Structures are given as structure tokens and as C-alpha cells.
Amino acid sequence: MALTECAECGKGISAAAVMCPHCGAPPEVALGRPSEDGNWLEQAARVSLHQSEGDVDWLRVESIKHEGAEIANLRGVVDELRRLPKLKWLSLSRNAIEDARPLAELAGLRYLFLEQNRIADPAPLCELKELKQLWLYNNPLQNEDIIMVEQALPKCEVFF
């Protein structure tokens, strides 16, 4: 069995791994290759549930990590995420997201990670009234954008 280094955490993993046993990164992240079946949500849900096989219980999925996937258009991603009624934690960091409007549909989110994207207008995120933390590092935002978000979401910590 060939060993390689996980691209996410740097620890050794099998080249045939279905996820990194150390950090839980899916194979497209850990091994730096696209998933074979292209079903990113199922793989991310399996990582979240620590479940490598069997049917995914979508009602139990509360967190999804889909980072570094070069996502530019959120419409399809949010359409998929609506299958997860208990989704509370979402990381879409290190993508190419410019338009955050579709995220406003995920009203139950508590934690949202959007670092290293291209979001210039965070106004749609002001609709996410349940947010406790919002991470916006390395987006082309102005100070007034951050102030707007902080005023609209007074119970949310905004990191920029």
C-alpha cells in the first residue's frame, strides 16, 4: 500500500484512502485529486459523520467542509446543501466565490467560513440572523462592508 502526505494536514495517509484519518479531509483535498464519483456532498457528509460506507443519513449532517474546490457559482452548491435541514457549520474557504446571495437561503447556519474568496458585497450574509461566527479573511471588502455586517448581525463575531 503506497503512502502519501495529506495535502490538508501533512500527515501520512494511504494513496487509496477514502478520507484522511487524521483531519477528515476528503480524497479530493487530501490526495489533491478530484473525487472519482463527483459527488462532493456525499463525500463531505461522510467525513462529517465519520462514516466511510453505507447510506448517508442526511438528517444527521450538521457540518460540511468544501474548501479549495474552485467554486465560483454558489447556486448549485446551495441547491445541494438544502438537502441538509440541520446544517449549522459550513466552510467554503479558498474558492472563487464572488456572489454570496445564494447563501442567504441557508438561514439555519451558525458558523460560516468564507476566507480567501472574492466576495466584494457581503450584504446577502446579513440575512443569516442565526450566525454566531462569520469568517471573511482575504476577501476584497471595505471597512464599511464589515460595519454593515456587524450592525446587521449583532450577535455574530465577524472575522475579517
Rosetta blueprint (number, residue, H / E / L):
1 M L
2 A L
3 L E
4 T E
5 E E
6 C L
7 A L
8 E L
9 C L
10 G L
11 K L
12 G E
13 I E
14 S E
15 A L
16 A L
17 A L
18 V L
19 M L
20 C L
21 P L
22 H L
23 C L
24 G L
25 A L
26 P L
27 P H
28 E H
29 V H
30 A H
31 L L
32 G L
33 R L
34 P L
35 S L
36 E L
37 D L
38 G L
39 N L
40 W H
41 L H
42 E H
43 Q H
44 A H
45 A H
46 R H
47 V H
48 S H
49 L H
50 H L
51 Q L
52 S L
53 E L
54 G L
55 D L
56 V L
57 D L
58 W H
59 L H
60 R H
61 V L
62 E L
63 S E
64 I E
65 K E
66 H L
67 E L
68 G L
69 A L
70 E L
71 I L
72 A L
73 N L
74 L L
75 R H
76 G H
77 V H
78 V H
79 D H
80 E H
81 L H
82 R L
83 R L
84 L L
85 P L
86 K L
87 L L
88 K L
89 W E
90 L E
91 S E
92 L L
93 S L
94 R L
95 N L
96 A L
97 I L
98 E L
99 D L
100 A L
101 R H
102 P H
103 L H
104 A H
105 E H
106 L L
107 A L
108 G L
109 L L
110 R L
111 Y E
112 L E
113 F E
114 L L
115 E L
116 Q L
117 N L
118 R L
119 I L
120 A L
121 D L
122 P L
123 A H
124 P H
125 L H
126 C H
127 E H
128 L L
129 K L
130 E L
131 L L
132 K L
133 Q E
134 L E
135 W E
136 L L
137 Y L
138 N L
139 N L
140 P L
141 L L
142 Q L
143 N H
144 E H
145 D H
146 I H
147 I H
148 M H
149 V H
150 E H
151 Q H
152 A H
153 L L
154 P L
155 K L
156 C L
157 E E
158 V E
159 F E
160 F L
